[in-house]
């Protein structure tokens, strides 16, 4: 609604073409103003730039008093005929959105990101910002970091206890976006979060399942509090803090696990004192009891009857074990630790120890005879097939008759001569 300068080419223009600003203003300025009906709390005021009247409404925040830590924000109410009167709300400055403003300045500031619950840098234009605007990162953190949201008011009025951090998640609601609810959690329990950015920063996080600190690559943004610059920092914060409570049995004692920092039950292995006969090995297994860990019991077993056991380690060693079901030695890959005695370096060693030792006892019938199965080393019953004998007798009978007929024919031929 103002007159502006332009360059005219000299032909085929239109009537909205004035030689001077004065001539343009005299013809058009202030002639196209909308009709306004200001609400009770608003009054008409002339806009010097456009020559039109505008509704100037009282800002309710000028008289609204908020409690400590809250700021007043005014928003238009819903009404049929805008402009609608403003209503004031007291909110926590940390919950306000980032607002650079319309001006063209370039001032580095910090705001609190309510979704990620961390302070971030942004460029402030210099005007029409909001209260979530801090000159330093320290000032932003002091005001907002580590606080949680009141479920009823959605205001950040509660701080988490020492060692805990605030994590916000959307509540369940019918019409998203749903309001956030905050929980104070231990940073060490949060999952590894590399974030979506493409940076490559070596960091450490605490793996709550394995109870140890591990390295990972952090992208540089949108991570979480389980993110430590050094292994020492991670261990100082989390190591040994999440150990289960143990009540060891009478024959077990507590011992510290150096890997996790937690205590474990170290039970006496009965196989250390158990003596087995030649060819047998001792295997210890937990007994059944109400309150684990249960004491171990020792059994003497044949190594060849044990199951294949590669073990949990990541090595790759070619070994042989005896398959008790098929009664043969087979190859497998051994990881390098926590195997068992059914583990042989060569096929010959496996066969020498186990092959042919677990054969069933056989009692063959009168017409059957024992024969060795080369695959398993065990004897099998090999019985005569009566059909083979019968076929031989029939064949001889036919051959004998044919021979007799031929002899008779030869004799008759000779007599005829």
C-alpha positions in Angstrom: 0.0 0.0 0.0 2.8 2.4 -0.9 4.3 4.0 -4.0 7.5 2.6 -5.3 10.1 3.6 -7.9 10.6 1.6 -11.1 12.3 2.0 -14.5 9.9 2.6 -17.5 11.1 1.4 -20.9 9.2 4.2 -22.7 6.4 2.3 -24.4 3.4 0.0 -23.8 3.1 0.9 -20.1 -0.2 1.4 -18.2 -1.9 4.1 -16.2 -0.2 3.2 -12.9 2.8 5.2 -14.1 3.6 8.5 -12.4 6.5 10.9 -13.0 6.9 11.9 -9.4 6.4 10.3 -6.0 4.2 13.2 -5.0 1.9 12.6 -8.0 1.7 8.9 -7.2 0.8 9.6 -3.5 -1.7 12.2 -4.4 -3.5 9.7 -6.7 -3.3 6.5 -4.6 -1.9 6.8 -1.1 -4.5 6.0 1.6 -7.3 5.2 -0.8 -7.3 1.4 -0.4 -7.4 0.9 3.3 -9.5 -2.0 4.8 -12.4 -1.1 7.0 -11.6 -1.9 10.6 -13.7 -2.5 13.7 -11.4 -2.7 16.6 -12.2 -4.7 19.6 -12.9 -3.1 23.0 -9.3 -3.3 24.1 -7.9 -2.0 20.8 -7.9 1.5 19.3 -7.5 2.9 15.8 -4.1 4.4 15.0 -2.8 5.7 11.6 0.0 3.8 10.0 2.3 6.5 8.6 3.9 4.2 6.1 0.6 3.2 4.3 -1.7 6.0 5.3 -4.2 3.5 6.6 -5.6 3.0 10.1 -4.6 0.0 12.2 -5.9 -1.5 15.4 -3.5 -0.9 18.2 -4.3 -3.4 21.0 -3.1 -3.3 24.6 -0.4 -5.9 25.3 -1.8 -7.8 28.3 1.8 -8.7 29.3 2.4 -5.1 30.3 0.2 -5.7 33.3 0.5 -9.4 33.7 2.9 -10.5 36.5 4.6 -13.9 36.3 6.2 -16.0 39.0 10.0 -16.3 39.2 11.6 -18.0 36.3 8.6 -17.5 34.0 8.0 -14.9 31.2 4.9 -13.5 29.8 3.9 -14.3 26.2 0.9 -12.8 24.5 -1.0 -14.5 21.7 -4.2 -13.6 19.8 -7.4 -15.3 21.0 -9.7 -17.0 18.6 -12.4 -14.7 17.3 -14.7 -14.3 14.3 -13.5 -10.8 13.2 -9.7 -10.2 13.4 -7.7 -8.6 14.7 -8.5 -10.6 17.8 -7.6 -9.4 21.3 -4.4 -10.7 22.9 -4.3 -13.0 25.9 -1.3 -13.4 28.2 0.3 -16.6 29.4 3.2 -17.2 31.8 5.6 -19.7 30.3 9.1 -20.9 31.0 11.6 -19.1 28.7 13.3 -22.4 28.1 10.2 -23.8 26.3 10.0 -21.0 23.8 11.1 -21.8 20.2 14.2 -20.4 18.6 13.4 -16.9 17.3 16.1 -15.1 15.2 13.7 -12.2 14.4 13.3 -10.2 11.2 16.3 -7.9 11.5 19.4 -8.4 9.5 22.0 -8.3 12.3 24.3 -11.2 13.0 24.7 -11.9 16.8 25.8 -15.3 18.1 23.3 -16.4 20.8 22.2 -19.6 22.5 18.7 -21.1 23.0 17.5 -24.2 24.7 16.1 -26.9 22.4 13.2 -28.4 24.3 13.1 -31.5 22.1 16.7 -32.5 22.5 17.0 -30.9 26.0 20.3 -29.2 25.2 21.5 -25.6 24.5 22.4 -24.7 20.9 23.9 -21.8 19.1 21.9 -19.7 16.6 22.2 -16.3 14.8 20.0 -13.6 16.3 19.0 -10.8 13.9 18.9 -8.1 16.6 15.2 -7.5 17.1 11.8 -9.1 17.9 13.3 -12.2 19.5 12.0 -13.9 22.7 13.3 -14.7 26.1 14.9 -18.0 25.0 18.0 -16.0 23.9 21.2 -16.2 25.9 24.5 -14.5 25.2 26.6 -17.4 26.4 26.4 -21.2 26.5 27.0 -21.1 30.3 24.0 -18.7 30.8 21.8 -21.0 28.8 22.8 -24.1 30.7 22.5 -22.4 34.0 18.9 -21.4 33.1 17.6 -24.5 31.4 19.9 -27.6 31.4 18.9 -30.6 33.4 15.4 -29.6 34.2 12.2 -31.5 33.7 8.6 -30.5 32.7 5.7 -30.3 35.0 3.0 -32.6 33.5 0.1 -30.4 34.4 1.4 -27.0 33.4 4.0 -28.1 30.8 6.4 -25.6 32.4 10.0 -26.5 33.2 9.9 -26.0 36.9 11.6 -29.1 38.3 15.2 -30.0 38.4 16.6 -33.5 38.3 18.7 -34.8 41.2 22.5 -35.1 41.0 23.7 -37.6 38.4 20.3 -37.7 36.6 19.4 -36.0 33.3 16.0 -35.0 31.9 14.6 -36.9 28.9 11.4 -35.8 27.3 9.1 -38.1 25.3 5.7 -37.3 23.8 2.7 -38.6 25.7 -0.1 -40.6 24.1 -2.9 -38.4 22.8 -5.5 -38.5 20.1 -4.5 -35.4 18.3 -0.7 -35.0 17.7 1.6 -33.2 18.3 1.2 -34.5 21.8 2.5 -32.7 24.9 5.9 -33.8 26.2 6.4 -35.6 29.5 9.8 -35.6 31.2 11.6 -38.3 33.2 14.8 -38.0 35.2 17.0 -40.9 34.2 20.7 -41.9 34.7 22.7 -40.9 31.7 24.6 -44.2 31.8 21.3 -46.1 31.0 20.6 -44.2 27.8 21.3 -46.0 24.5 24.2 -45.2 22.2 23.1 -42.3 20.0 25.5 -41.3 17.1 23.0 -38.7 15.8 22.1 -37.8 12.2 25.0 -35.4 11.5 28.0 -36.5 9.3 30.9 -35.7 11.6 33.3 -38.3 12.9 34.2 -37.8 16.6 35.5 -40.7 18.7 33.4 -40.9 21.9 32.5 -43.4 24.6 29.2 -44.6 25.9 28.2 -47.0 28.7 26.7 -50.3 27.5 24.2 -51.1 30.2 23.8 -54.7 29.0 27.5 -55.6 29.1 28.2 -53.1 31.9 31.3 -51.6 30.3 32.2 -48.4 28.4 32.6 -48.8 24.7 33.9 -46.5 21.9 31.6 -45.2 19.1 31.6 -42.6 16.4 29.5 -39.5 17.2 28.2 -37.5 14.2 28.3 -34.2 16.1 24.7 -33.4 16.8 21.5 -34.6 18.4 23.2 -37.1 20.7 22.3 -37.7 24.3 24.0 -37.5 27.7 25.6 -41.0 27.4 28.4 -39.5 25.4 31.9 -39.1 26.9 35.0 -37.7 25.3 37.4 -40.1 27.0 37.2 -43.7 28.4 38.3 -42.4 31.8 35.4 -39.9 31.9 32.9 -42.7 31.0 34.3 -45.1 33.6 34.3 -42.4 36.3 30.6 -41.7 35.6 29.2 -45.2 35.1 31.7 -48.1 35.7 30.6 -50.4 38.5 27.4 -48.5 39.4 24.8 -50.9 38.1 25.8 -54.2 39.7 23.2 -56.8 40.7 22.9 -57.7 44.3 24.3 -61.2 44.9 23.7 -63.7 47.7 26.3 -66.4 47.1 25.6 -70.0 48.4 27.7 -71.6 51.2 30.3 -73.0 48.8 30.6 -69.8 46.8 32.4 -66.5 47.6 32.2 -63.0 46.2 34.9 -61.9 43.8 35.3 -58.7 41.8 34.9 -58.9 38.0 37.7 -56.6 36.7 35.9 -56.2 33.3 32.6 -54.9 34.7 33.6 -53.7 38.2 30.9 -55.8 39.7 31.0 -58.7 42.2 30.4 -62.2 41.0 29.9 -65.5 42.8 33.0 -67.7 42.5 32.0 -71.2 43.4 34.4 -74.1 44.2 34.7 -76.4 41.2 34.1 -79.9 42.5 36.0 -81.2 39.5 39.2 -79.9 41.1 39.1 -82.6 43.7 37.1 -85.2 41.8 39.1 -88.1 40.3 37.8 -89.9 37.3 38.8 -93.3 35.9 40.9 -93.7 32.7 39.2 -92.3 29.6 36.7 -90.3 31.5 36.6 -86.5 32.2 35.0 -84.5 34.9 32.1 -82.1 34.1 30.5 -79.8 36.6 26.9 -78.6 36.4 24.8 -76.5 38.7 22.3 -78.3 40.9 18.7 -77.4 41.1 18.1 -74.9 43.9 15.6 -72.1 44.8 18.1 -69.3 45.0 20.8 -69.2 42.2 23.7 -69.3 41.8 23.3 -73.0 42.7 26.3 -75.1 43.9 28.0 -77.3 41.3 28.0 -81.1 41.2 30.7 -83.2 39.5 30.1 -86.1 37.1 32.6 -88.3 35.3 31.7 -88.7 31.7 33.3 -90.0 28.5 34.7 -87.0 26.5 33.4 -88.6 23.3 29.8 -88.2 24.5 30.0 -84.5 25.2 28.3 -82.1 22.7 30.2 -80.0 20.2 31.2 -76.8 21.9 32.7 -74.0 19.8 32.9 -71.6 22.8 32.1 -67.8 22.9 35.5 -66.5 21.7 36.0 -65.2 18.1 39.0 -67.3 17.0 38.8 -69.7 14.1 40.6 -73.0 14.8 39.8 -76.2 12.8 39.1 -79.0 15.2 37.3 -82.4 15.3 34.6 -83.8 17.7 32.9 -87.2 17.9 29.2 -87.1 17.0 27.6 -89.7 19.3 24.4 -89.9 17.2 26.1 -90.7 13.9 29.1 -92.4 15.6 31.7 -90.6 13.5 34.2 -87.8 13.9 33.3 -84.5 12.3 35.1 -81.2 11.7 34.0 -77.9 13.5 35.4 -74.4 14.1 36.6 -73.8 17.6 36.5 -70.2 18.9 39.5 -70.6 21.2 38.1 -70.7 24.7 35.5 -72.4 27.0 35.3 -75.5 24.9 35.2 -79.1 26.3 37.2 -82.3 26.2 35.4 -83.5 22.9 37.9 -81.3 21.0 40.7 -82.9 18.9 43.3 -81.2 16.8 43.3 -83.9 14.1 40.9 -86.5 12.7 43.3 -89.3 13.6 43.4 -88.2 17.2 39.5 -88.1 17.3 39.3 -91.5 15.7 41.9 -93.0 18.0 40.0 -91.7 21.1 36.4 -92.4 20.0 35.9 -94.3 16.8 34.3 -97.8 17.2 34.0 -97.5 21.0 30.2 -97.0 21.3 28.9 -99.8 19.1 25.7 -101.6 20.1 25.8 -105.3 21.0 24.5 -107.5 18.2 23.1 -111.0 18.3 22.7 -112.1 14.6 20.4 -114.9 13.7 21.6 -118.3 12.3 21.5 -117.2 8.7 23.2 -113.8 9.3 26.9 -113.0 9.9 28.7 -110.1 11.5 30.3 -107.6 9.1 32.2 -104.4 10.0 30.7 -101.0 9.0 33.7 -99.1 7.7 32.0 -95.7 8.3 31.3 -96.2 12.0 33.8 -98.9 12.9 30.9 -101.0 14.3 29.7 -104.4 13.4 26.5 -105.0 11.5 24.4 -108.1 10.8 24.6 -109.1 7.1 21.9 -111.7 6.3 21.6 -113.9 3.3 18.8 -113.0 0.9 16.7 -116.1 0.2 15.6 -114.7 -3.1 19.2 -114.9 -4.4 19.4 -118.7 -3.6 16.0 -119.4 -5.2 16.9 -117.6 -8.4 20.1 -119.6 -8.7 18.2 -123.0 -8.5 15.6 -121.9 -11.0 18.4 -120.8 -13.4 20.2 -124.2 -13.2 17.0 -126.1 -13.8 16.2 -124.2 -17.0 19.8 -124.5 -18.2 19.8 -128.3 -17.6 16.6 -128.8 -19.5 17.8 -126.8 -22.5 21.0 -128.8 -22.6 19.1 -132.1 -22.6 16.9 -131.0 -25.5 20.0 -130.0 -27.6 21.7 -133.4 -27.0 18.6 -135.2 -28.2 18.4 -133.1 -31.3 22.0 -133.8 -32.1 21.5 -137.6 -31.7 18.4 -137.6 -34.0 20.4 -135.7 -36.6 23.2 -138.2 -36.5 20.8 -141.2 -36.8 19.2 -139.6 -39.8 22.5 -139.5 -41.6 
